[in-house]
Each structure stands twice: as C-alpha cells, then as structure tokens.
Amino acid sequence: MLIQLFSESKQKLHELIAQHHLHIDLQNSAGIDPLVKAIALSDFVYQQLQKQPELLAQWLAKTPSMDDCDRYAERLQAVLSAVKDEDQLHRELRLFRHREMATLSLVQSNQLGSTQQVFERLSDLAEALILGARDWLFARMCQEYGTPMNELGEQQELLILGMGKLGGRELNFSSDIDLI
C-alpha cells in the first residue's frame, strides 16, 4: 500500500514537471525524493504545486529546510508593498499563506524540523499574516478617513490579541485562529 502511494506520488510529480515545462533530470535530482514524500503525505502540497509552478521549480532547485521558514513579516511586507487594492491584498495573502504552509508541510513530511519548530513557525506565519493585513488596511483607512488619535494627539493603532493556540504559539495545520 505504501509503495503504491509513493509510486503514484512520483507519477504525479512527473506530470507536474511536464505540465509546467520544467527541464529536470529526474534520475539525478536530489530534490525528487523529498517532493515525492511530501506529495504522498499531503494533498494540499500537491494542489499548491499545481497552482504555483514557481514553487515547484524552486523546490526542485533546492529542497526547503527549516531555515527557509522564517522572516515571514519581512518577506510578506515585500509582497504587500506592491498591492494596490483590497482584492489584490486578499489574493496575495492567500498565495503567501498557501506557499508557506506547503513549505512547512514538506519540511514536516521529511522530518527536517521538529514538531515544536513547525508549530512555532505556523504561529509565526499566522502572526505575520494578521499583522501584515492589519497594517495594510490601517494605512488605507487612515488615508481615507484620517488617522485615529487619542485625547493627547497620539496615534491609536488597532490592537489584535491572539488567543488559544495562536497565543500559545501551538498552531498546527488544521488550527483555526481566535482573535480579539
């Protein structure tokens, strides 16, 4: 059963490579086995590789490691700096989240990081996405309606509290987030 699963996953990977017109020597690429394993263990990873061919090319060139799963706020800010409207914001946040969650799934599937590290990085990712969205929207609302100030004339930021697993930095792949 397991052999069949991995065989099917390898076939799916071959089809993805052909579909996206990538020129990879499948016999000599060290990046193949980790991708096969991740595809075998996660339909989500396979779906993301179908939707994001640049991710597949990136992973074939270099298998992600736990070191690649960091600096979310900085990397997200670079993406959001080019966003022009709220629809594009939603799209970019979703693409970023999917890409990073697929990367973490590959890392976990191949035991390239501990469960605790993956939980912490999922929490870091959620925090970066929440704050990135808040900051982008706050700036747009300030442009449109003015900046909220307190009675001392100090700018008032929108505060968001992460509760439950997010607050405890224990998110897993199926966790929802509780915000106040």
Backbone torsions as a table, in degrees:
resi	resn	phi	psi	omega
1	MET	NA	-48.3	179.7
2	LEU	-65.5	-39.5	178.4
3	ILE	-62.1	-41.3	179.0
4	GLN	-64.8	-41.7	179.0
5	LEU	-59.4	-45.8	179.9
6	PHE	-69.4	-34.8	176.8
7	SER	-64.5	-43.7	177.5
8	GLU	-64.4	-38.5	179.2
9	SER	-66.6	-38.5	177.4
10	LYS	-65.3	-38.0	177.4
11	GLN	-65.5	-41.6	177.1
12	LYS	-60.3	-41.0	179.5
13	LEU	-64.3	-43.9	177.6
14	HIS	-58.5	-42.0	179.9
15	GLU	-65.7	-40.2	177.4
16	LEU	-62.1	-43.6	-179.4
17	ILE	-62.2	-43.6	178.5
18	ALA	-67.4	-43.8	-178.9
19	GLN	-58.8	-37.8	-177.4
20	HIS	-96.0	8.7	175.2
21	HIS	55.9	42.3	177.4
22	LEU	-90.5	140.3	-179.1
23	HIS	-104.9	95.2	-175.9
24	ILE	-127.4	135.1	173.1
25	ASP	-82.5	98.0	-173.9
26	LEU	-66.1	-22.1	-179.7
27	GLN	-78.6	-26.7	-173.7
28	ASN	-115.8	11.6	-178.9
29	SER	-95.2	121.7	178.9
30	ALA	-70.9	-16.3	-177.5
31	GLY	-82.1	-5.2	-175.3
32	ILE	-70.8	-50.7	-174.6
33	ASP	-59.1	-44.6	177.6
34	PRO	-62.3	-35.5	178.4
35	LEU	-69.1	-41.7	178.2
36	VAL	-59.5	-45.6	-179.6
37	LYS	-63.4	-44.1	-179.8
38	ALA	-64.3	-40.8	178.3
39	ILE	-66.3	-39.4	179.7
40	ALA	-63.9	-35.3	-174.7
41	LEU	-95.2	-7.9	-176.1
42	SER	-149.5	112.8	172.6
43	ASP	-62.6	-33.0	179.7
44	PHE	-59.8	-44.1	178.9
45	VAL	-60.0	-46.6	179.9
46	TYR	-59.8	-45.0	179.8
47	GLN	-61.0	-40.3	-180.0
48	GLN	-68.8	-35.7	177.6
49	LEU	-69.1	-29.6	174.0
50	GLN	-67.3	-42.5	-175.0
51	LYS	-81.3	-26.5	-173.6
52	GLN	-126.8	78.7	-177.4
53	PRO	-59.7	-27.1	178.1
54	GLU	-65.3	-30.3	176.8
55	LEU	-67.6	-42.8	177.4
56	LEU	-60.7	-46.7	179.5
57	ALA	-61.9	-41.0	179.3
58	GLN	-63.3	-45.3	-178.9
59	TRP	-69.0	-32.8	177.4
60	LEU	-69.5	-33.3	178.8
61	ALA	-73.3	-36.3	-178.8
62	LYS	-154.4	119.2	177.4
63	THR	-64.9	128.0	179.5
64	PRO	-61.7	150.2	175.7
65	SER	-127.5	176.5	178.1
66	MET	-60.7	-29.9	178.4
67	ASP	-63.9	-23.1	178.8
68	ASP	-81.7	-7.2	-175.8
69	CYS	-105.6	62.0	179.9
70	ASP	-153.7	-176.9	179.6
71	ARG	52.4	37.7	-177.6
72	TYR	-59.4	-46.8	-176.6
73	ALA	-60.0	-45.3	-179.2
74	GLU	-64.2	-46.3	-178.7
75	ARG	-68.6	-37.8	178.2
76	LEU	-67.1	-40.3	178.6
77	GLN	-58.4	-39.3	177.9
78	ALA	-61.8	-37.9	177.9
79	VAL	-70.4	-47.0	-174.5
80	LEU	-71.9	-19.6	-179.8
81	SER	-64.2	-22.0	179.9
82	ALA	-97.3	-0.1	-177.0
83	VAL	-75.4	133.3	-175.8
84	LYS	-103.9	-28.1	-177.5
85	ASP	-146.4	172.5	-173.9
86	GLU	-66.4	-35.4	177.3
87	ASP	-62.9	-43.3	177.7
88	GLN	-65.9	-36.9	176.3
89	LEU	-57.8	-50.0	179.8
90	HIS	-57.9	-45.1	-178.6
91	ARG	-63.0	-46.2	-177.9
92	GLU	-68.6	-38.7	176.2
93	LEU	-62.1	-43.4	-180.0
94	ARG	-64.2	-46.4	179.4
95	LEU	-61.5	-43.4	179.4
96	PHE	-62.1	-47.7	-179.7
97	ARG	-61.2	-46.1	180.0
98	HIS	-62.3	-44.2	-179.4
99	ARG	-62.1	-46.0	-177.1
100	GLU	-72.6	-35.4	177.0
101	MET	-68.9	-36.8	176.3
102	ALA	-64.6	-39.8	177.8
103	THR	-62.8	-44.9	178.0
104	LEU	-64.2	-35.2	177.6
105	SER	-65.1	-42.8	176.4
106	LEU	-61.2	-44.4	179.6
107	VAL	-60.2	-46.1	-179.3
108	GLN	-68.0	-42.4	-179.4
109	SER	-58.4	-34.2	-177.3
110	ASN	-99.3	10.8	177.6
111	GLN	52.6	45.0	179.0
112	LEU	-93.0	2.1	176.5
113	GLY	-159.5	158.8	-179.9
114	SER	-75.7	161.5	175.9
115	THR	-58.3	-42.4	179.1
116	GLN	-61.1	-42.4	178.4
117	GLN	-62.3	-42.8	179.8
118	VAL	-63.9	-44.2	177.7
119	PHE	-59.3	-43.8	179.8
120	GLU	-64.4	-41.6	-179.6
121	ARG	-68.9	-36.2	175.1
122	LEU	-62.5	-39.2	177.3
123	SER	-67.0	-41.5	176.8
124	ASP	-61.5	-41.6	179.2
125	LEU	-62.4	-48.3	179.6
126	ALA	-59.5	-44.0	179.9
127	GLU	-61.3	-44.7	179.8
128	ALA	-62.5	-40.7	179.8
129	LEU	-67.0	-43.3	179.7
130	ILE	-62.7	-49.5	-177.8
131	LEU	-70.0	-35.7	177.0
132	GLY	-62.7	-44.5	177.7
133	ALA	-65.2	-44.7	179.5
134	ARG	-58.2	-48.6	-176.4
135	ASP	-64.8	-41.4	179.6
136	TRP	-63.4	-48.0	-178.3
137	LEU	-67.7	-39.1	179.0
138	PHE	-60.5	-45.2	179.3
139	ALA	-60.8	-41.3	-179.9
140	ARG	-68.5	-39.7	179.1
141	MET	-67.7	-37.0	176.8
142	CYS	-64.2	-39.2	177.6
143	GLN	-63.7	-39.7	-175.0
144	GLU	-81.7	-40.8	-171.8
145	TYR	-116.5	-6.4	-175.5
146	GLY	97.3	161.9	-177.5
147	THR	-87.6	128.2	178.4
148	PRO	-68.2	135.5	-178.3
149	MET	-128.4	151.8	173.7
150	ASN	-88.2	-176.4	-176.9
151	GLU	-66.7	-15.7	177.9
152	LEU	-93.6	1.1	-179.4
153	GLY	82.2	15.1	179.4
154	GLU	-91.7	139.8	178.9
155	GLN	-62.2	137.0	178.8
156	GLN	-107.1	117.9	178.6
157	GLU	-84.3	157.7	172.5
158	LEU	-81.2	124.1	-179.8
159	LEU	-98.0	139.3	178.0
160	ILE	-129.9	128.8	177.3
161	LEU	-108.1	129.6	175.2
162	GLY	-91.4	125.8	-177.5
163	MET	-110.0	174.0	173.3
164	GLY	59.2	-135.1	-175.6
165	LYS	-65.3	-31.6	176.9
166	LEU	-66.8	-47.7	178.6
167	GLY	-61.2	-32.2	178.8
168	GLY	-89.7	2.0	-179.1
169	ARG	56.8	45.4	-177.9
170	GLU	-128.3	28.3	179.5
171	LEU	-63.2	145.7	169.6
172	ASN	-120.6	-176.4	-173.8
173	PHE	-65.5	-24.6	-178.1
174	SER	-103.9	5.7	-178.3
175	SER	-71.6	142.3	165.7
176	ASP	-94.5	172.7	-179.9
177	ILE	-119.1	140.7	178.8
178	ASP	-109.5	121.3	-177.1
179	LEU	-123.5	145.8	171.3
180	ILE	-121.9	NA	NA
